[in-house]
């Protein structure tokens, strides 16, 4: 990923509706999913591809967090952000895990789509879990939504539900407990924006250089409305798994 993207992430993650909405939705899914461990607050948590650390504060609710990323720039941001409250280091999973190091919960938020061999990556995440440990990940959904944003972020693909299920199954040793789309209420406008951008690109092609405009925080009233809509899915997902969405979330356990 281009270094400029990390600078932009660090600048907007605490206020931008998308980052904060994802955080609400994931946290609300994790609480009931981890409750049956009987050790919420005491779990050993590994956040893989932690970036600048936006999701780490939320994960601290569940236990002690180790954050790992292969970018020195991201790791430095994360260290400054959390000031010794979590263990932060540079590396990849499983290559840079210490001998015998395993965790009760492994998370990978919008990470697997950056890796060419996603099945191998999922095997590595599984290897970092204790028996019965939980793997929670999110990925962008639908190749229909592919845009310059994906290019700038170094994505290899966006996923359909069946495609992610197949990758998790082929990785082995994982039981899929839940696999659901989210950010569904904003899916129709997201499709419209992507199609408009493609039409505009055909009429007036651009190089795609520079920082991703999708990361610009909208005016405060618009940002609040979008966050309210996205954040409402934290409640919605308690009752229904939407049939489509901009993103996908998987909740799995090691077997």
N, C-alpha and C positions, 0 to 999 in steps of 0.2 A: 504494500500500500504506500502511496506517496506520502512523504513526511508531512506535507501541508495538511493532509486529512487529519492527522493526530492533533495538530495545532487547532484546527477547527473544532474537532470533537471536544477538546478540553475547554474551549471557549463557550460552547453552547449547551453541553449535556445537562447542566444543572437547571436550565430554563426551557429548552426546546420541548415542545409538546410530544414529539415522537419518542424521545429518550425517556421522558418522565412517564408517558403512557405505557410504554413497554415495561418499565420498572413496576408500575402498579399491577399490571396484568400478571406478570411472572410471579411477583410476591404473593398475590392472592391465590395463585395456583399452587405454589410451594407449601403454604401453611398447612392446608389439609393433607397434602400428599406426604409430608414428612411427619405429621402428627403421630402416626402409628409407630414411629421409631422409638418414641418415649424419651428421646434425647435432644429434642429441639433446644438450641442454645448451647449444646455440647458437641455437636457434630464436627468432624474434621472435613473442611470444605476446600476444594480446589477449583478455582475459577480459571479456566483455560482461555487464552486469548483475551485477557482482561482489558486490553487497551489502556485507556487513560484512567480506568477504575470506576466508571459511573455506576456499575451494578454492585460493586464491592460493599458499599455501605448497607445495602439491602441484605446481602448475604450474611453480614455479621450478626443479624438476628438469629441465625441458625447455628452458629458456632464459630470456631476459629478459622480464619480464611487465609489460604495461600493463593496469591495471584501470580500467574505466569504468562508472559508474552514474549514473542520472539523479536520484538522491536525495542531497542534501547530507549528510543524516544518515548514510546508509550510507557515503559517501565519507570522512567524518570518522572513523568507526569503522575503516575499512580503512587509512587513513593512520596512525592510532595503532597499529594492530595490526602493521603492517609497517615502520614507522619508517624510511622512505627506501629500503628494499630493493627496492621496486617503484615504478613510476610510477602514481600514482592521480589520477584527475581526474573531474570531473562532466561528463556528456554522454550523448548517444545516438549510435547507429551507424545510418546512415552520416553523419548531419548534422554531427556534431561531431568527425569525424576531420580531421586536418590534411591540407593539400594533399599528395598523393603518398604519404600514409602507408598502408602495406600490411604484412601480417603473414604469417608462415609457418603459424601455427596460430591459429584463432579459436575460442573456447569460449563457450558460453551455457548455463549450468547452471540449469535450471528458470526460464527467462526467457521463451521464446516464448509460453507460455500466458498471459502477462500482457498480450499485445499483441493488439488487436482484429484487425488485418490481419496475420496471421502470414506470409503469402506475401511481402508487402512487407518485413517484418522479415528474412526469410531472404534476400531479394535484397540487403538492406543488409549482412548478414553476409558474403555471397559477395563483395560489392564490396570488402571489406576484406582479401581474400586475394590473395596472389601466385598466378600460374598454378601449379597443382599443390599449392597450399597446402591445409591440412586444416581442416575444420569439424567440431567435436565438440559435440553438444548433448544435453541430457536434458530430458524433459518428464514430467509426471504422466500416468498411463495410465487409461483406462476411465472413461467418464462415469458408469458404475454406482457408482464410488467418490466421486462428487461429494458434498461435505459443507460444513459451515460453515467448515472449514479452507480450502477453495478460495475461499469468499466473502471471508474475512478477508484472504486473500493477494491478492485482486484478480484471480483467474483468469477468463479468458473460456471456457476449455474444458479438458477432459482428452482424451487422444488414444488412438486405436487405431493399430496399426502401419500399416495401409493408409492411414489418414487423414494420418499424418505423412509417409509416402512420397509421397502425392499433393501435399502442400504443398511438399516439397523439390523434386519434379519440376517443379511449376509455377513455382517461383522461378527455375529455369534456371541453367545453368552449373555444376551440381553432379552428381557421380557418387556414388551411394550405395554405399559399400563394406560397410557393416554397419548393420542396423537391428534391434535386439533389445530385448525386455523384460528387466527385471531387478527385483530385490526380489521374486522369484517364490515363494520358500519361505514368505514371510509374506503372500502374497496371500490365501489362504483366511481367516485370521483378520482381515485388513483388511476383506474383504467382510462378514464377520460383524459386526464393530464398526460399520461404516457402516450396515448394515441395522438394527442395534439402536438406533443413534442416531436414525435416521429414525422408528422406531416410538416411541421415547421423546418425540421432538419432537411427534409427532401427539397423544400423550396429554397432554403438559405442555409447550406451546410456550414457547420462550424467545426473547429478542430477538437473541441472538448477539453482544451487546456484550462488550467486554473482550478480554484477550489470549487467544489460541488455546490451549486446554488440551492440544491435541495436541503442543505444544512443551514441556510439562512433562517434565523428565527423570525417568524412573522410578527406584525404589530401585536402588542400585548392583548388587545381584545380578541383578535383572531386566534392567537396562541392559546388563550384560555378556553375558547369554544372548542378548538380541536382537541385539547387535552381532556376536556369534559367528555367529549364524544368517545375518544379512544379509551379514557379511563373508565367509562361506564362498562366496558367489557369485562372489567374485573368482577363486576356483579353478574353480568350476563352469563359468563362462563360457568358460574355455579350451577346453572340450570340447563344449559344447552351447549353443544359443540357446533359452532357455525359451519355451514357447508362450504364456505370459501373465506378468504381473507388475504391480506397483504403479506402476512407472515404465518409460520407454522411453529408449534411448540410440541416437543416430545418429552414425555415423562416415562423413564424406563428404570428397571432394576436389574442388578447383576444376578445371574442364576448359574 
